Amino acid sequence: MSEDQNDQDRKVPNITSITPTPTNFISNPCKFRGKTIDILGILSNSGGMTTREIADRTGISIKVLNVILPRGEKKGIFERKERWGWKASPFGFLIISINNNNGNTNTTRIQHEL
């Protein structure tokens, strides 16, 4: 390969997608647990909520939510609702349905302990 051709190849920028694609999803939806499932449970029952509303309903601090929600967006389980809030994505609904079928939610866990 000529030196000029090699230089041209190096100048090609890497293009990545900002929005999650199916290849970015974690293949095992059962991997999500804890606070993520709590947040998905709240968001699955609403059309969208602000970070403050999610914090009030779940008891998770806003500081922690400001880490969890963007990470979940990258993994494809949360979506930004315009510029004011969050909603569950179709992949998020799949995760919630699998966890509800397995009985892995806080509600059923408490009921089983009684």
C-alpha positions, -999 to +999 in steps of 0.1 A: +000+000+000+014+034-009+021+059+018-005+084+005-032+057+007-022+048+042-024+085+053-059+088+037-071+058+057-059+074+090-078+106+083-112+088+082-130+096+114-148+069+134-185+074+131-206+062+160-243+064+166-256+087+194-288+068+197-287+032+209-289+005+183-299-032+188-262-041+189-257-018+219-284-035+239-273-059+266-285-093+253-297-105+287-326-084+300-325-102+334-291-085+341-309-053+353-319-052+390-323-030+420-327+007+414-331+003+377-361-020+381-376+004+406-372+033+382-386+012+353-416+002+374-424+039+381-419+049+345-439+020+330-470+034+348-466+069+334-462+087+301-430+103+313-416+119+345-390+144+354-360+134+374-374+152+405-407+132+402-387+099+399-367+108+429-398+116+450-415+084+440-385+060+444-366+077+473-334+077+451-314+109+453-313+131+422-275+129+422-277+091+418-305+094+392-283+118+372-259+088+368-284+059+364-308+076+338-281+086+312-265+051+316-299+035+310-304+057+280-272+045+265-282+009+272-316+015+256-339+011+286-348+047+292-356+074+266-355+112+270-390+127+268-385+158+248-362+179+270-380+177+303-381+141+315-377+104+310-398+075+299-393+037+296-383+024+262-397-007+245-366-026+257-373-012+292-409-026+291-394-060+281-371-059+311-400-050+334-423-077+320-395-104+325-389-092+360-426-092+368-429-128+355-399-139+376-413-121+407-381-100+411-398-068+421-397-052+456-435-056+459-435-093+455-403-097+475-419-081+505-451-102+500-430-134+500-412-124+532-445-120+551 
